[in-house]
Amino acid sequence: MEYTIYNESLVHYALRNEKGYVIFDHGHYGFGFDMTKIDFFPSIDKAKQFIEETKNTKGYENLQIRKVKVIDMGEANEI
C-alpha cells in the first residue's frame, strides 16, 4: 500500500495528559483514548483557551497540546 503525506494536510490540535486525551462524549468532557471521541481544536489558540479555562479544574492538570494531522493513506480497496 502506498502512503503519501502532504504538507498541506489538515491539522487539528488535541489535548492530552497522563489520563489520556480530552474527549467530548454525550455532552460531557472527560479523558480517554478512543480516537473517535477526541475533542479536536481547529487552532492552537483554541486549545490554549481551553487550557486557560480549565487550569483550576481538578484532573485537567498538565495538559499538553498535541498536533494531529489528517493524511491520505492511499487507495482503498472496494468490497
N, C-alpha and C positions, 0 to 999 in steps of 0.2 A: 504494500500500500504506500502511496506517495503522500508525504506530508509537506505542506507549504505554509510557512509563516510569513505574513505580510506585515510590514511596518505600520501600515495604515489600519491594522486590525483594531476592532472596537476594544476600548479599555474601560473597565469598571474598577471600583475600589471596594474592598471588603475589610471588615474589622475583625481582629482575632486576638484572643488571649489564651491562657492555658486551658480554659474550659471549652474552647472551640471558637467557631465563627459566630458573629452576631446573626441570628436568624429572625425572621418575622413569620410566625406561623399562627393562623387563626386569630389574627388581630393582636397578637402579643409578641413582644420581644423576648428572646431567650438565647441560649447558646447550643450549638450542635455542629455536626459535621456533614449533614445532608446538603449536598451541593445545590439541590433544587429549592432549598428554603433560605439560602443565604441572602441577607439584605444587602444588595449591591447598591453602591452610591455612584452617581454619574460623574462626580468630580471629587478631587481631593479636598476641596473646600467644604463640601457637604459632609464628608467623612470626619473632618476636623470639627465641624459644627456639632455632630453627634457626640464626639468625644467630650467636647466642652459642656454639652447639655447633660451628660451622664457622669461627669467626673466625680460627683458626690454620691453616686448611687452604688450601694454595695453590690459587688460582683462584676462591676464594669471597670475594674482597675486594670492597668497595664494593657490597654487596647493598643494594638499595632495596626497600622494601615498597610494592607496588602494589595498589590496591583494584580488584577485579574484580566487576562487578555482572552478574547474570543477569537479562535483561529479556525481556518478552513482545514479540515483534516483530510480532504481529498474526496474522491468519488465514492458514493455509497452504492452498494450492490442492492438491486431491487429483488424483492422476494416474489 
